[in-house]
Amino acid sequence: MASLSVPATGGRGLRRPTALTGFWSWFTTVDHKKIGLMYGVSSFVFFIVGGIEALLIRAQLASPDGTVLNADQYNQIFTMHGLTMIFLFVMPMSAAFFNYLIPLMIGARDVAFPRINAFSFWAFILGGLFLYSSVFLGGAPNGGWFGYAPNSTTDPTIGMTFYALGLLITGIASSAGAVNLAVTIINMRAPGMSLFRTPVFIWMGLVVQFLLAFSLPIITVGLFELLFDRRWDTAFFDPTRGGDPVLWQHLFWLFGHPEVYILILPAFGIISEIIPVFSRKPLFGYQFVVFSGISIGFIGFGVWAHHMFAVGLGPVANTAFGLSTAIIAIPTGVKIFNWMGTMYRGDLWFATPMLYSVGTIMMFVIGGLSGVTHAIVPSDYQQTDTYYIVAHIHYVLFGGAIFGLFAGMFFWWPKIFGRQLNERAGKWQFWVQIVGFNLAFGPMHVLGLNGMIRREYTYPASLGLTFWNQVSTVGAYLIAVAILMFIVNVVRTQRKPRGLENEDPWDARTIEWMTSCPPPVHNFDEIPTIHSIDEFWHRKYVEDHKTGTLVPVQAGAAPTHADDDGAHGEGHGIHLPSPSFWPLVAASGLPVIAYGVLYSWVVVGAGAFVMLVGFYGWALEPSVAEG
Amino acid sequence: MRATHAPGLRGNDSIERGIVRKKALWFLGLLALLLILAGCAPDATQSPLQPAGSTAEAQKNLFVPVFWTAVAVFVIVEGGIVMIAVKYRRKKGRDRMPPQIHGNTRLEIGWTILPALVLAVVMVPTVGLVWDLARAPAPDALHVTVKGYQWWWGFEYTDQDMATSYDKALEVADVLVVPAGREIYLSLEANGGLIVNDDPYKADYQVIHSFWAPRLFGKQDVVPGRTNHILFSADEPGIYTGQCAEFCGLQHGRMKFRIQVLSAADWDAWVANQKLGGADPTDPLATKGMELFMNPLSDGRGACIACHAIGGTDAGGIAAPNLTHFGADTHSCFAGCNWDVSDVDALNAWLQDPNAVKLGAKMPNYQLSSDEIDALVAYLTSLK
């Protein structure tokens, strides 16, 4: 470790930061674990904000002709709720898991481009803060998370300009992160870890990074056109001047549908790791799960117009996209059955991570089945834009993605913090959450099928929708109770001294559990050599391939650290990238440019200058400080 | 053998098991209950599951079997998960290392193909109905152009036999009136952008709406620059509610309409009456109201006729609801169909300050005195 703390001069008048601990080290860190933690904490804060917005929505809809919010406030709040949960919580929380775990699970010391990683994080958090600053600068975005033009281009408030600029900034964060993590997975695996020996979580991570890399450019085009229409009066989406409103929908959903898989596949990866551990069995049909994930990635680009069945694309397009939508249900179904196959005849231990994982499957099945009913095009004419869709999106993204993320938090908490969340509190949280969840979103199916449209700020008593709205509101507040229980659990756990009785509390299978909890800065003293899927498991147990039974490993019977090719010697001589100011400097230019676009070219110039200085300093700085 | 586990984490296995089993059953029961209740919300007045015409009927007939197929899959999959969870949960005192099954290719191919077959079967009638709903209208279909504004609906009858006695097309707002049993062919057009104002909050914009009357037909979007169509018929006379389903700005939630379905005889009478222009009132208060309506208001407060039209009079505005037969029995609601025309208090409140009752409404506050409001209400409701 000595090599890491030698002071070095960054040149250009700024001394290169060297601290690896303490408050300021967080601003200059390039360590994937610290960046992962910052992603996790900041996205969880956004989760709380988005949740409060959800509670306001439910308070408003708890009674007919509600007066908690007026139309203007309601439109801003439901828009910010969607943007926050999707772009500022589920995506960055998935990024938190990917950042923290990918290097650990593939036996790398860091990601491929540590400073780009830091840049991604700072761009994300600054983009999120920029978006929320709109609240104080004339009103938040109010056109829905998919901001249909021309409503989004003509709306007289400033909100949708913030929407375009804010999403462009977070898009830059995600694009940079996607390239970084994809390169990491492809190039930096431990010796012996072929792609087909990587954990399924890594596979899902890889698919997600490719989805991001290919889908973000599409929405970037759309957002720039939206921005130009709003700010400089171009006519991309204005039919009276030769534009086309439907163009926005194609651009948005060609991004937006892959985005759905960007949101759900990380959770699928997480539970594909957890279920085998708590079943004490290997994942049933590893190849099937991997290839179904890859095919979801491909087919995900071919279903976008099922968001647009009522737009009037004609019977040919509606037929084609109805069929492709039905097709994508198949690989998704395969995964469900494979998880069931993994649990079948297992030794199921229902600790909190397993409860959340099984909850994820069960809730996602409901969302998947309601999704299939959307592929029934003429029936979708009745369902689209109603609460039936709101129910569907929450069953897949809350019941699927967010339950999966909670599974991951409980599972990896000991690994990350060296402390274990209280199991009893975790189980209570799970049951309160899943009951609250079904009370909140189950009735929305009923509401939608009874003609309640989405995004209406109030409804009259005469429509007979009151009772189920009340049930839904009760459920939403129950979810809030569950989240409060989680926060209390976290606070109480983190107050305890660090230390686990057992550094492998779950009897885990993958190599991130082969290092200490929490891992050292350099992750592994010695990089393990990989001989099979579930390497760690096979170092603990030997499988009799004839009978399929396991016996604990005998000394010398299975690969051990002695066989590892990695650098030996307690981490000495390991050169890790050094901390740097420049990613933060470069990223902080982005919101400045964005404010400039809103208010003044001078500010644009100032922001561009800051970015340029950041990149200049970055380019001239060696990745590892000399010492 | 199991030394890898910290004892503290596994101490309360049996309690845990009981909790899991009970809660799993309770939870499944709750879900089943929700599913069963899904069909029955007895008060619902706007449910596509209570179709009142051929299009909604066909859409429901497609949804229902798919729904029950989904329920069957739900029961099999969720039931399977719960059974596996209960049967193979870890039992206290039993130290078991399960068989290490890595997969079963035949089984996996099977559960890839089976759902594919189910979906293929489901898609056959789906595609059939997609094309059927896109068919050309019958020769005797009634043609109506639906116009979406921020935030109300206008309806223009374009058939030749619907020509009026004055020089403009027959147009109504908020309530679409159609005959029972006859095929109706709607052409959907986004409108708006007609109110120009230096203040962007007071102008209106041409945006996407979606036209939806759940008991009669599924929705179609109303897209600027395009014309979409809906084909439907209504079985029985009655009033069917609907509303805009695509977010269209501030008052999307209050952009509603009604479809009044009339018997053949009532329809003929309605058409005959609607072909006439707005009648001059005889009542003195209503006459005063007409004067107010037709002339600029005092003190430069503006004029009703800048935006509103009344057939057969000088009022020819096109930016706001056509008021020719505002007081007709069929015209039961106003201002995005949120209030009843019979509700005089609502009419008064609206004329006093439209923005106070519908934030962002494009009709300005004309600072009308209560006398003026009384006169205007008397005139408008006299337009039978």
Interface residues (C-beta under 8 A of the other chain):
Chain A: N70 A71 D72 Y74 N75 N142 G143 G144 Y148 P150 N151 T154 D155 P156 P239 T240 D244 P245 V246 S279 R280 K281 P282 F284 G285 Y286 Q287 F288 A310 V311 G312 G314 P315 N318 T319 G322 L323 A326 I327 A329 I330 P331 G333 V334 I336 F337 N338 M340 G341 M343 Y344 R345 G346 D347 L348 W349 F350 A351 L355 V358 I361 M362 V365 I366 L369 S370 V372 T373 A375 I376 V377 P378 S379 D380 Y381 Q382 T384 D385 T386 Q420 E423 R424 K427 W431 I434 V435 N438 G442 P443 H445 V446 L449 N450 G451 M452 I453 R454 R455 E456 Y457 T458 Y459 P460 S462 L463 G464 L465 T466 F467 W468 L500 E501 N502 D504 P505 D507 K540 Y541 E543 T547 G548 T549 L550 V551 P552
Chain B: M1 T4 H5 A6 G8 L9 R10 N12 E16 R17 I19 V20 K23 F27 L30 L31 L34 L37 A38 A41 P42 D43 A44 T45 Q46 S47 P48 L49 A56 A58 Q59 K60 L62 F63 V66 F67 A70 V73 F74 V77 E78 G80 I81 I84 A85 Y88 R89 R90 R96 M97 P98 P99 Q100 I101 H102 G103 N104 T105 L107 E108 W111 T112 P115 A116 L119 A120 V122 M123 T126 V127 L129 V130 W131 L133 A134 G193 P200 Y201 A203 Y205 Q206 V207 I208 S210 W212 P214 R215 F217 G218 K219 Q220 D221 V223 P224 G225 R226 N228 H229 T241 Q243 C244 A245 E246 F247 C248 G249 L250 Q251 H252 G253 R254 N338 L359 G360
